[in-house]
Amino acid sequence: MELARECQAQGITPLFGLELDVAHPAGTPRRAGGAQARLTFFAKSPEGYSHLLRLCSLTQPVSLRQLAEFAPHLVMLSGGARGRLYALSLEGRWGEARELAQEYDALFGDHWFVQLEWDTPAQQQAAQGLAALLGEGRCVAGQNACILQQEDRLVLEILSAAQQGVSLHEVSLTARPLLSQKEFVQEFSRFPQALENTRRIQELCSFELPKQGGLPSFPEDVSLEEEVRIGAAERYGSLSPEVEERLSHELEVIQEMGLADYFLIVADIVRFAKQQGIPVGPGRGSAASSVVAYCLGITSVDPMEYGLVFERFLNRARHTLPDIDLDFCYVRRGEVLDYVQRRFGREHVALIGTYGTFGEKTAETMVRDALQVKALGAKEKALVGKIAGLKRHFSTHASGVVISAQPLTCYQAVRADRHMPVTHGDMHALEWQGLLKIDLLGLRTLTFLKHIEEQVKGSQPRFGLESISLDDEKTLCPLEQGRVGGHLSAGKRAFSRSSQAHAASFLC
């Protein structure tokens, strides 16, 4: 999605591809066992793009035989210097290389190519051997590009040294900067057909990624307005003209924006948790300004009583989905996630992935350690600037869950080797695709409050947290005086800051 968004902004049609580790079978007795090697795939159409997502969701290495069902909508390249054909060529095992090419023929027909690329004389010799063996018409010009410019090479070396836990002098890289068009043509001057095949692949694989609306429908045929009216009668009894007008306005906006199912889904999740005795937060953020959410039981704060403005949460000018954060007992949040999976299907529900990045301090330490300097000059600071912000590791969002209309792999690749799948794309990619994202956060505070409630019920069976008065003077008096724990003056300062923030949030 990052590639698609940036290309869209620049008026460029991207080619969507995937490098994949594939397990090649042992085959004939002459082949010394199976081997894991890299293959490259490009999508020929939106269907091919969905095939890439499905392939990327499989546990790697993927079996060569698994590729058969994906082949019709893909172009396959042999993986270049990291592919199996190159390995066989470097070892002079030409018979096995020909047999492997025949297997590729059976899978992809005319839509697979020998990926010619080299950074060393040995790799160049292997490329020449493969072109001679299989014919230049079967080849395509390529490059394994890890850096854009020569001055980026030191950045790559520093990253490699940190990853391997070795000194900078122990790092050996053969990577070259991305070739310009002129350099590329010159590099492959003896392989004109391979150059021409790059244009052929561009023609085969140029398509616009369609706008994807992934909002799911509520499983049952339920009317949002009827559910809201039932809840409104429970919350307000007879409806005043003000409440009636507010409800009609909110429902009109929600229906007009196609979000009725979104509210029904969120309400269903909250209803399940409450029925199971799982503590649920009263609602927070801008969602607390919706009377519809209040009547559905999603929130427990009456927006009419506190003068909260619905447009802060949702309005016709908004181009992104609304954001309703749900808080659950930390200990029992897993039960809620399991319910969501059962309700909407494992293939339709996933946690949201996120990416940790190198911070500036970490980047400074890496540069100092690699270059063995104590102070950072202009050159070293430039290196820090290039490293800081780069993706460092994959992780899981603390609360984000995505629910999709079609199986998630129609929109996003997922890591499926877990109790609950995790999307490869982060929350920004999912929002750009129009997928339904809900934050289901586990709060220790709710768990703690539940334990307190149970202890108090031991002596006062009728006690409940929701029955506590919100205008109890004995409770509010210490807060007004800043007596909230710790030294009085410190408490006053803390209370003052929190009060200002609280007031500011409502004023906004």
N, C-alpha and C positions, 0 to 999 in steps of 0.2 A: 504493500500500500504506500510506503514511503516513495518508492520508485514511481508508482502510478501518479501520485499527487504532484511530485516535482516535475515529471514530464508533462503532465497536464498544464501546469503553470507556465511551462516554457514552450508549449505548442509542439511537443515531440511525441511521436508514437513509439512507446517502448516495446521491446521484445521480452516476453516473460519466460524465464528459464529457470532451471534447477540443476545443481550438481548433486549427484546422489551416489552413495557407496552401494555397490551391487556385488553380491556373492556369485561368482561364476562357478558352475559345477565342474567336477573332475572330468567328466566326459570320457574320452578314449583312454586306454591304458597308457598311451604315450605321454599324456598330460600328467604332470606330477602333482596331483591333487587339485582341489578347487582353490580359488584365490579371491580376495576382496579387492575391488578396484573401482575407480571413479568412472561414471558415465555422465554425460550432459544431455539435458532434454530441453526442447523449446516447444511452447504451445502453438498450435496452428489456428486455434479458434477459442472462443469462450469455453467450449466443452473441453478442449485441451488444457485450458487454465485450471479447470476444476480437477482434471486428472493430475496435474502437478500438485495441487493441494492434497489430494488423496495419497499420492506417492510420498509426499513429504511427511504425511501423518503415519506412515508405516514404520515399524521398528527397523532400524538399519543394522546391518546391511540387508537390502531387499534382494530376494532371490531373482535371478535372471528370468526364471519362468513366470514370475509374477508380473512381468512387464507386458505380457501378451495382451491382456485386456485393455491396457492403456495406449497401446501402439497406434491405433488408427488416427488419433488426434494429435500426435506428437511427432517432432523431428528429433532423432537421436544422434548425438556425436560420441565418438569413442573415448572421450575423457582426456585426450591429449597425453602429456607426459605422465599423468597419474592413472592412465587407463591400462587395461590388461593388454591391449594390442602393442602398446609401447614396451611393456615389460617383456613380452615374448620377442619383440624385435631386437631389443637390447641384448637378449640372451641368444639370438640367432635361431630361435625355434620357429622357423618360417612355416613349417607344416601345421603346427598348432595354431599359428596366427591365421592361416587360411581357413582352418576348420571353425575358428571362432567367428571369422567374418561371415561364414555360411550360416552360423546360428543367428547372427545379427540380421542377415538377409531374410531368414525365415520369420523373424519377429517384425521387422520394420520395412521390408521390401526396398524400394528406391529411396525411402525417406530416412536413411541413416548415412553418416559420413565419417571418414577417418579425420580426426581433428589433428591437423599438423601444427605443431608448435615446438619451439626449442629455446632454451636459455644456455645450453652447453653444446660443444661440438658433438658429444656422444648422442644427445637428443636429436640434433640435426641429422646425424647419420641414420638414426632410427627412422626419422620421418622420411628420408629419401628411400630407405628400404621398403617402407610400407607403401609409399606412392608407386614404387616399381612393382611390388607384389600384387596390389589390388587395383591399380590403375588410378591416374590422377583425377579422372572423372568422379571417383568415389571420395575425393578428398576435399577438405575445406580449410581455409587459412584461419588460424587462431592465435591467441596469445593468453598466457596465464598472467593477467595483470593484477598485481597487488598494490602498486603505487602509481600515482599519477605523474609525478615529476622526480627527477633524480635526487633533489634535495629531501624528498620524503623517505629515501632509503634508510637514513639514520633512524628515523622514527620507527620503521619496521624492525630494524635491528634491536632497538631498545625494547620494544614490545616482545620480541622473540626471546631476548635474554631474560626478561622478567618472567615470561611464561615457562622457560626451561630451567630457570634457577641457575644460570651460568653467567660468566662475565661477558662483556661485550666482545672481547677478543675471541671468545670461543664460538661465537655465532657465525655460521657460514650460509649465506644466502646467494642464490643465483638469479633472483627476480630482477627484471628490468622494468623501467617506467613504461607506461602505456605508449605504444608507438603512435605517431601521427599518421594521417592518411598517406602522406608521401612516403614515410618510412615503412609503412606496412606494405605498400605496393613494391617498394624496392626490396624488402625482405623476402617477398614471395615472387620475385620476378621470374624465377625458373619454374614456378607453379601457377601459370595464368588461369588454368581451369579451376584450381582451388580458390583463387580469388573470386572468380565468377560465381562459384557456388555460395560464397558468403552473401552475394546479392540474391541468389535464388532462395536462400533460407529467409532473408529479410522479406521477400515477397510472400513466401509461404506462411510466415508467422506474424504478419502485420495485421492487427485488429484492435479495435477499441474495446477496452474492458467495459462491459455494460454496467449501468447504474444498478446497484444491488440493494433491494429493499428486503431486509431480512426479518421484519417484525412478525412474530408468530400470532396466530389466532388463539383465542381462549378455547379450551377443549370442548366446552359445552355451548349450546345456543342460549346465551344469557344476555339480557338487555342491561346495559350499564345504567340507563335512566331508572329502570325499575329497581335495581339494587340500591341505587343512591336514594330513591324515594323511601324505600324500606328503612334504610339507615338513618335518614333525616327524621323520620317519625320517631325512631328510638332516641336520637340525640336531642331533638327540639320539641317533640310533641307536635302541637299544631304550629305550622310554619307562619312566621310573620311575613309581611310583604317584602321586607328587606332580605330575609333569608331566601324567599322564593325567587326574587329577582337575581340574587347572587348565584343561586344554584342553576337557574336557567342560563345565565351568562356563561358560567364555567362549563356546563355540559355542551353548550353550543360550540365553544372554542375547542373543547376536547374532541368532539365528534368531527368538527371541520378539519382538524389536524390528523385525523385517523388514529387517535390514541385511546379509543375506548377499551380495546383488548389489553393495552398496557396497564391501565388502571385496574381492570379485572384480575389480571395476573398478579399484580403486586398485592391486591387485597386478598387474593386466594392464599398467597404465601403467609401473610400475616395471620389470616384466619386459622390456618393449620397450626401455626406456632402457638397461638392462644388456646386452641382446643387441646393441645398436648401439654399445656401448662408450662410452656417455654417462655420465660420472661422476654417481653418485647419492649423496646424503647418507645417513648411517646411521640417520636418524630422530631426531626431537626432540619435545619436548612430551610430553603425556600418552599419546600413541599408543605410545610406547616401552614402556609398561607392559603391552601386550597380547602374550600368547604366540601368539595366532592371527596377529597382524600379523608377528611374528618368523618363524613357520613359513611364512608366505606370501612371505617375502622383502621385505616392505614396510619393515621395520626390521632393523637388524643388531645390536641390543643384546638380550641374553638377559635377559628380566625375571626369570626364576627365579634366575639367578646373583646379581642385584643386589637381589632382594627388592622389586621394583616391584609396586604394587598396581593390579590391573585396574580396580577400581571408580573410581579417579581418572579413568580414560579413559571408561568406559562403565558405566552401571548402570541398573537398571529405573526408578529415580526420575527419570531424565533425560528432559526433554521436547524437547530439541533434538538435531539430528544430531551425531554425533561429528565431531571436527575432526582430520584427518590432514594434516599439512604435509609436502610432498615437496620436497626440494632437489635441483636439477639444475645441471649445468655452465652457467654464465652464457652462454657462447658458443653452446651447442647446445640451449638450452631451447626454441627455436623448432621444432626437430625433434620434440620431445615434443608440443607444441601441435598441430602438423600431424598427427601420428599420432592424437591424440584426436579431431580433426575427421574424419579418414578412418574411424576405428573406429566412431564413433557418429553421424556425419552432420553436415554443416555447419549444418543447421537446428536441431540439437539441442545445439549447443555454442557457448558464448560466453564472452568475458572479462567480468568483473564491473565495472560502472561505479561510480564514487564521486564525491562532490561536495566540492570545496574550499569552505571557509567563510571569512568575514571574521574575522580574529583581533582581539583587543582593541586591540593596538598599531596595526594598520591602520585600525581604526574611529576611534581617537583622532586619527590623522593626517588622515583624511578630514574629521572634524568641525572640526579646527583650520583646515585649508585652506579649507573651505567658509565658515566663519563668520569667518575671519581673526582668530582669537584665539590668544594664547600659552598662557594658563592655562585649564584646564577647570573651570567651576563646576558647581553641581548640575544646571542645565538641560543643559549640554553633556554631562555624564557620563550623564544619562538617555538622550540621543541615542546615545551610544556603546553603551550597554547594549542598545538596540533594533537596532543594526546588527551588533554582534558576534554571530557564530553564524549569520547569514543565509547561504544558499548563494551562492557567488561564481562558481564555474565547474564545468564537468563534466570529469571525468578518468577514467582507467582504473586499477583496483586493481593494485597491483604484482604480485600473484601469483594472485588469485582466478580460478577457472574454474568455470562451471556447466554441468552436463550434465542434460538433461531427457528424460523419457519421450516426451512429445509434442513437436512443434516448439515452440521456445521462445516463439514469439509467441502460444501458447495460454496462457502464464503471464505473460510480460513483453514490453514493447516493447523493441526493440533498435536500435542504430545499425548498419545493415547495409552502409554505404558504406565499409567498411574491410576489411583482409585477413582479420580475424576479427571477427565481430559483437561488440558490447559492450552489455550490458543497461542500460536506463534506470534500473532499480531498483538500490539499493546492496545490500550483503551482508545488512543487517538485513531488508530487504524480502524477499529471496530465502529467508532462513532462516524467516521468518514463513510463507511459502508452502509450505515443506517441500521445496524444491528441493535437489538434490545439489550442494554446493559443495566444491571441492578447491583447496587452495593449492599451485600449482606454481611454486615460487620459483627464480629463477636466481641462483646464488651465485658470485661471483668467486673465493671461497676454493676451491671445488671445481675450478675451472678452473686456478687456481694450483697446487694440489696435484697435479693431473694432469700438468702440465708438469714438476713436480719429479720425479714418479714416472718419467716418460719419460727424464729426464736421468740418474737413478740407474741405470735399466735399461741405459744405455749401457755401464756398467762392471760391473753386477751383473744379468744377464738374469733371474734368478729373483726379483728384488725385487718386492714389491707392497705397497701401503699396508695392506691387510688382514692382511698377515703380520707387521706390526710388533707386538712384545710390548707389552702394556698394563701390565706391571709391571717394565719395564727400569729398574734402579736408576740408571744413568748419566743417563737422561733425567729421571727424577723428582727426583733430588737437586737440580739447579739450581732446579726449580720450588718445592721445599720451602723452599729458602733465599731465595726471592723474586727470583732472578736471571733475570728474564724480559725483559731489555732496559731501557735507560735507567739512571738512577741506582738504586742498590741499595735505598735507603729507599723511593723512589717505587714500585719494583717490589714491595716487600713490601706496601705499602699496597694496590696494585692487586690483588695475588694474594690478600690477605686478603679484600678485598671480593668478588672473584669466587668465592672458596672458600665464603664464607658464603652467597652467592646460590645457588651450586650445591647446597650442602647443604640450604638451605631449600627448594629446588624438590623435592628428593627427600623431605624430611620431610613436605611438604604432601601 
